[in-house]
Amino acid sequence: MTGVVSELRGLLAAWAGGAYPPFVYGSRRAAGFLPVFYFHAVQPEVFARQLRYLRDNDYGTVCADEAVQLLAGDHRETPARKVMLSFDDGLDNFHQVAFPLLKQFGCRAVLYLIPAWTGQAGFVTWEQVQAFHDSGLVDVQSHSHAHEQVIIDLKVRGQRAVAAERPPWGLPGVGAAAPARWPASVPVFAGDSLFRAREGWQLPAAFWSRPDPSVVARMARRLTAADLDWMMAADLQASRHAIESRLPGKTVSHLAFPWHLHGEAAWRALADCGFMSGAVGLGRPGQREWRKHGVLRLLRVNGDYLECLPGRGRRSFWSLTLDKARRRLRQR
């Protein structure tokens, strides 16, 4: 219950602070604003209703390249009734629920994939990714190679149990080089996204095969700004190579930042690696910077608010927030 209340407070504070795009506050579209929605896992009845809303109100769906083209010119011009649907992580829910509904309604989506986790329990397989790509409905792009958090403080914050069938996804210090076999539990350190961290600590993969807090200081290596710059670029290039090698002819040039977290160095890395856009979370549409180091910044809204778009049957922010709270309470 406490977590649900905290989440709702954050939503309301963002609404009151003007962080949502203009269409959330009323029926008018803001000039030059392309609605970009993000999802992780979806419920069949809710996502079907949302896609029906887009169809009934004549909204078209675009891929990442088209989104950049729509916003690349004079952003005071209002794009046609277009939206971008994006899915983060590549969870198996995309294969089970989202993709069949996209096919049913003829809608396109951008799948921001994590190659290092693709094929593991709870995620889509590469065979499924190939099918998504072949359909012409799914634009496969990068959500980083490993969705990695680096350790920024060597104080052990607790322990996390590790399920035998599923590695500890999202654990600070755990990346693509983590061991295949895990102990029953591992220590949890304070962490931050690789794409936001300035300086911190990193433990070698050998530590995770037999974690022991007493050897942390001996095994840890402090990461410098140069280390992090290199790690960001290496991660971006690895994600691109992994996807393009599996999908011949595919070009990966768009990233959704893990947890929406980013820093100045991350935008430089995107530019240096030739990426066209970086997708983030909420911002103030009237005060946003459209580009960082020449890379387009795509602001995204939680998919729960898709039906705030102007159209027949439009729902209010408050109605959708109440639905969201009810779902969260049921899930808990």
C-alpha positions in Angstrom: 0.0 0.0 0.0 2.8 2.4 0.9 4.4 1.9 -2.5 1.2 2.6 -4.4 0.6 5.8 -2.4 4.2 7.0 -3.1 3.7 6.3 -6.8 0.5 8.2 -6.9 2.1 11.2 -5.1 4.8 11.2 -7.8 2.2 11.2 -10.6 0.2 14.0 -9.0 3.3 16.1 -8.4 4.4 15.7 -12.0 0.9 16.7 -13.2 0.8 19.7 -10.9 4.3 20.7 -12.0 3.4 20.7 -15.7 5.7 17.8 -16.5 3.1 16.0 -18.7 2.6 17.0 -22.3 -0.3 19.4 -23.1 -2.8 16.8 -24.4 -2.9 15.3 -20.9 -4.3 18.6 -19.5 -7.0 19.1 -22.1 -8.2 18.3 -25.5 -5.8 20.4 -27.5 -2.6 19.1 -29.0 0.5 21.2 -28.6 2.1 22.3 -31.8 5.1 20.1 -32.7 4.5 17.6 -30.0 4.6 14.0 -31.1 3.0 11.8 -28.4 5.4 8.9 -27.5 4.1 6.3 -25.1 6.1 3.7 -23.2 5.0 0.3 -21.9 6.6 -2.6 -20.2 4.0 -5.4 -19.7 0.4 -4.8 -20.8 -2.9 -6.4 -19.9 -4.9 -7.8 -22.9 -8.2 -5.9 -22.2 -6.5 -2.6 -21.5 -4.1 -2.6 -24.4 -6.9 -3.8 -26.8 -9.0 -0.9 -25.6 -6.2 1.6 -26.2 -5.5 0.3 -29.7 -9.2 0.5 -30.5 -9.1 4.1 -29.3 -6.3 4.9 -31.7 -8.1 3.2 -34.6 -11.5 4.8 -33.9 -9.9 8.3 -33.7 -7.8 7.9 -36.9 -4.3 7.9 -35.2 -1.5 6.4 -37.1 1.6 4.8 -35.4 5.2 5.5 -36.4 8.6 3.8 -36.0 11.6 5.6 -34.5 13.0 6.9 -37.8 9.7 8.4 -38.7 9.4 10.0 -35.2 12.8 11.7 -35.8 11.7 12.9 -39.2 8.5 14.4 -37.9 10.4 16.3 -35.3 13.6 17.1 -37.2 12.2 20.2 -39.0 10.4 23.2 -37.6 8.9 21.8 -34.4 6.3 24.5 -34.3 4.5 22.6 -37.1 2.0 20.1 -35.7 2.5 16.6 -37.0 -0.5 14.8 -38.4 -2.4 12.4 -36.0 0.6 10.3 -35.3 1.8 8.6 -32.2 4.7 6.3 -31.3 4.2 3.2 -29.1 7.3 1.9 -27.4 8.0 -1.1 -25.3 11.0 -1.4 -23.0 13.1 -4.4 -22.0 11.7 -7.1 -24.3 9.7 -8.9 -21.6 7.9 -12.1 -22.7 4.6 -10.3 -22.2 5.4 -8.5 -25.5 5.2 -11.8 -27.4 2.3 -13.2 -25.4 0.0 -10.1 -25.3 1.2 -7.0 -27.1 2.4 -8.4 -30.4 -0.8 -10.4 -31.2 -2.9 -7.2 -30.5 -0.6 -5.0 -32.6 -1.2 -7.5 -35.5 -4.9 -7.5 -34.9 -5.2 -3.7 -35.1 -2.5 -3.2 -37.6 -0.4 -0.9 -35.3 3.3 -0.5 -35.2 5.6 -0.2 -32.2 9.2 0.3 -31.3 10.7 -2.5 -29.2 13.7 -1.2 -27.2 15.5 -4.5 -26.6 18.2 -5.5 -24.1 20.3 -8.1 -26.0 22.2 -9.4 -23.0 18.9 -10.5 -21.4 17.1 -11.6 -24.6 16.4 -15.3 -24.4 16.6 -15.5 -20.6 13.7 -16.5 -18.5 11.0 -13.8 -18.5 12.3 -12.2 -21.8 11.5 -12.8 -25.5 13.7 -15.1 -27.5 15.8 -14.2 -30.6 13.5 -16.3 -32.7 10.6 -14.2 -31.5 12.5 -11.0 -32.2 13.0 -12.2 -35.8 9.3 -12.8 -36.1 8.5 -9.3 -34.8 11.0 -7.8 -37.3 9.7 -9.8 -40.2 6.1 -8.7 -39.5 7.0 -5.1 -40.5 5.1 -3.9 -37.4 7.9 -3.8 -34.9 11.0 -1.6 -35.1 13.7 -3.2 -32.9 16.0 -0.7 -31.3 18.3 -0.5 -28.2 17.5 -0.3 -24.5 21.3 -0.6 -23.9 23.1 -3.9 -24.1 22.8 -5.0 -20.4 20.6 -2.4 -18.6 23.5 -2.1 -16.2 23.8 -0.4 -12.9 27.3 0.4 -11.6 28.1 0.3 -7.9 28.6 3.7 -6.5 29.0 2.9 -2.8 30.7 -0.2 -1.4 28.5 -0.3 1.7 26.4 -3.5 1.5 22.7 -2.4 1.7 21.2 -5.9 2.1 20.9 -9.3 0.4 18.8 -10.4 -2.5 17.6 -14.0 -3.0 18.4 -15.4 -6.5 16.0 -17.7 -8.2 17.7 -20.6 -9.9 15.8 -20.1 -13.1 16.2 -16.3 -13.3 19.4 -14.2 -12.8 19.1 -11.1 -10.5 17.9 -8.6 -13.1 18.7 -5.0 -12.4 21.2 -5.6 -9.5 23.9 -3.0 -9.2 27.2 -4.4 -10.5 25.5 -7.2 -12.5 26.1 -7.0 -16.3 26.5 -9.2 -19.3 29.7 -10.7 -17.9 28.0 -12.0 -14.8 28.4 -15.8 -14.1 26.0 -18.3 -15.5 25.5 -19.9 -12.0 24.5 -17.9 -9.0 24.5 -18.6 -5.3 21.2 -18.6 -3.3 21.6 -14.9 -2.4 23.9 -12.0 -3.3 24.7 -8.6 -1.6 23.0 -5.5 -2.8 25.1 -2.3 -3.1 24.0 1.3 -3.9 23.9 1.7 -7.6 23.1 4.1 -10.4 22.5 3.7 -14.1 25.6 3.3 -16.2 24.3 6.2 -18.3 24.1 8.6 -15.4 26.9 7.6 -13.0 29.9 10.0 -12.8 32.2 8.0 -10.6 31.8 4.8 -8.6 33.0 1.3 -8.0 32.8 -1.9 -10.0 33.3 -5.5 -8.9 34.8 -8.1 -11.1 32.5 -10.9 -12.3 34.4 -13.4 -10.2 33.0 -11.7 -7.1 29.4 -12.6 -8.0 30.2 -16.3 -8.4 31.0 -16.4 -4.6 30.0 -13.1 -3.1 31.5 -12.3 0.3 31.3 -8.7 1.6 34.6 -9.1 3.4 36.5 -9.1 0.1 34.7 -6.2 -1.5 37.5 -3.6 -0.7 40.2 -6.0 -2.0 38.4 -6.8 -5.3 36.6 -3.5 -6.1 38.1 -1.1 -8.6 37.1 2.6 -8.7 35.7 3.7 -12.0 36.9 7.1 -13.3 35.0 9.3 -15.7 37.1 7.9 -18.5 36.2 4.4 -17.5 32.5 5.3 -17.6 32.8 7.0 -21.0 34.4 3.9 -22.4 31.8 1.6 -20.8 28.9 3.7 -22.2 30.3 3.6 -25.7 31.1 -0.1 -25.5 27.6 -0.9 -24.2 26.0 1.1 -27.1 28.1 -0.5 -29.7 27.5 -4.0 -28.3 23.8 -3.5 -28.3 23.8 -2.4 -31.9 26.0 -5.2 -33.0 23.9 -7.9 -31.2 20.7 -6.7 -32.8 22.0 -6.0 -36.3 23.9 -9.3 -36.4 20.6 -11.2 -35.6 18.5 -9.1 -38.0 20.4 -8.7 -41.2 19.7 -5.4 -42.9 18.5 -3.8 -39.7 19.9 -0.4 -38.6 20.0 0.4 -34.8 20.3 4.1 -34.2 17.8 4.8 -31.4 18.1 4.2 -27.6 15.7 4.3 -24.7 17.7 5.1 -21.6 17.3 2.5 -18.8 15.1 3.9 -16.0 15.0 7.1 -18.1 18.3 8.1 -16.4 21.0 9.9 -18.4 23.8 12.5 -18.0 25.8 14.8 -20.2 28.4 12.0 -20.9 25.6 9.7 -22.1 24.4 12.1 -24.7 28.0 12.6 -25.9 28.4 8.8 -26.2 25.1 8.6 -28.2 26.4 11.2 -30.6 29.9 9.6 -30.9 28.3 6.2 -31.7 26.0 7.7 -34.3 22.6 7.3 -32.6 19.8 9.6 -33.8 17.6 9.7 -30.7 17.5 9.0 -27.0 14.2 8.4 -25.4 13.6 9.6 -21.8 10.7 10.2 -19.5 8.7 13.3 -18.7 9.8 16.9 -19.1 8.4 20.3 -19.5 7.3 20.4 -23.2 7.5 24.2 -23.4 11.0 24.4 -21.9 12.6 21.2 -23.3 15.8 21.1 -25.3 15.1 19.2 -28.5 18.6 18.0 -29.0 21.6 17.1 -26.9 24.9 17.0 -28.8 22.9 16.7 -32.0 20.9 13.7 -30.7 17.1 14.2 -30.7 15.6 13.8 -27.2 12.2 11.9 -27.3 10.0 12.7 -24.3 7.8 9.7 -23.4 4.6 9.4 -21.4 3.4 6.3 -19.6 1.1 4.3 -21.8 -1.6 4.4 -19.1 -2.4 7.9 -20.4 -2.9 7.1 -24.1 -6.6 7.7 -23.8 -5.9 11.3 -22.8 -5.3 12.0 -26.5 -7.9 14.2 -28.2 -10.7 12.1 -29.7 -14.1 10.6 -29.2 -14.3 8.9 -25.8 -11.4 10.8 -24.4 -10.7 10.1 -20.7 -9.3 12.5 -18.1 -6.0 12.2 -16.3 -7.9 11.7 -13.0 -10.0 8.8 -14.4 -7.0 7.0 -15.8 -4.9 7.6 -12.6 -7.7 6.1 -10.6 -7.7 3.0 -12.9 -3.9 2.8 -12.5 -4.2 2.9 -8.7 -6.8 0.1 -8.7 -4.6 -2.1 -10.9 -1.6 -1.5 -8.7 -3.6 -2.5 -5.6 -4.9 -5.7 -7.2 -1.3 -6.6 -8.3 -0.1 -6.1 -4.7 
